[in-house]
């Protein structure tokens, strides 16, 4: 990516976007994207002998100037580069997972996804994520130590791309306030959109460095082909291949869709970067750059006074599309049903006898889109019918906006008589 040219204004601090050094992250990430701020996924090839740390550092030094040219900013200081064993990486990932998603957060998130039917009821989400990250990660940037690491034994053929990708994250960490960009007070949907920019920029830059004579954005069908290639490669990995669709798509989305968006952005906004006031606010922006261009901001919904839920968050267009895809068995149906998403919020409540209740509100760009979504959701939700529970889909108005409400709860839940209330934030 070339948002700026190195030969531009001599005072980079006077560029349109002021980037500041604040690399440490303190957050409770509530998305299923990788918990590490920046990682390189295992791409292909067999693992080889352990990489020599001196050679890895030498390669990183050689790549640093390429990264600076690709991003258009210099390193403020040389990044720390080291090699870690598989055991060290697993210990790091376990600690990071527990730090970013403490048990109450992870349990609440898992409860919500189970009620939506996106995760099996018996799935141990923490164990799956830890196994998945251990299988997938071959390089990562640790924002707490401002260092990047390569996993010992990583395929030598992909080492150059791993380092290029992680060096971009190291550069981002020297300029961007990553802690606020991925803060815990942001919704899941907004964090996923931000993650897509971070990973998309790194993915696009690393591809550009390996294909310096080709503009992948001009290659017909490149991103579709790249997506299929990723799917084939990941399908060979036992943990990823057996994971629910939600997990698989959440892993791939920031890299693929993020790179596609950044490729579009660098052509449309050559004088700036997709951070600060230019940062996309939702996965709708990532999926539909035209909505981003027109400033179609998502409607923020918040719970009104009432019973406090055990967990609440936002699905966004990306996960709404996934939900409809899973329930209908059709990706085309998922795409069509989630089109013209305007905002949403769901909440999980305790019910009698250890059961849980789910309430999901969504707003849409127009009445037609709301009608289409309500009709589709009501039809596919019948596949979720379970003894002793009711599932009701209704068209509602939320602050005079066309909306839809789903309630799925035990028949005797007290909330049926006084459903929780939602309101738009103006």
Secondary structure, DSSP 4 states (H G I P E B T S, - for coil): --SS-TTS-S-GGGSSS----B--------SSS-SSSEEEE--SS---SPPPHHHHHHHHHHHHHHHHHHHT---SSPPEEEEE-HHHHHHHHHHHHHHHS-HHHHHHHHHHHHHHTSS-TT--HHHHHHHHHHHHEEEEEETTTTEEEEETT--GGGHHHHHHHHHHHHHHHHHSBHHHHT-TTS-HHHHHHHHHHHHHHHHHHHHHHHSTT--GGGSTTHHHHHHHHHHHHHHTSHHHHHS-HHHHHHHHHHHHHHHHHHHHHHHH-TTS-SSGGGS--SHHHHH-HHHHHTT-PPPPEEE-SSSPPSEEE--HHHHHHHHHHHHHS-HHHHHHHHTTEEEEEEEEEE-GGG-EEEEEEEEESSHHHHHHHHHHHHHHHGGG--TTEEEEEEEEEETTEEEEEEEEEETT-GGGTS---EEE--
